[in-house]
């Protein structure tokens, strides 16, 4: 099982200094810690030995779990795994694949809104992703623009600017 926290932390209720450091640096969220522990607990019940949890994006009403492996593993037979997670969180949960293809990953996150294009702009002090939508897609966004921008920033570990054209 591949989790963003170490096995020791997945098993216990405290964080080791390594994992705690990641939380403090903003590389690991409390929600990711919580979900890692939950998946670890469900490991034997649902055969999650080969499951992967890479990142979790919180869009208020819906939580998106991003995995590098087959999404089916975290959905489970007849959706049993995803519905147990959803019950635990009291929120809707979606499982999406995270891949090297940023546009595909982001498209999954912002669905049902459709992305027009993504541009990576380089600045003196780093880079910024410009995620472009058509104006008429505003109502299709899964969450308000501010929350979405923050979520994408966390996902890409880079500055993100959402623009409507
Ligand atoms: Zn740890």
Boltz pocket constraint, residues with backbone or C-beta under 6 A from the ligand:
constraints:
  - pocket:
      binder: B
      contacts: [[A, 5], [A, 6], [A, 7], [A, 8], [A, 9], [A, 15], [A, 16], [A, 17], [A, 18], [A, 19], [A, 20]]
      max_distance: 6.0
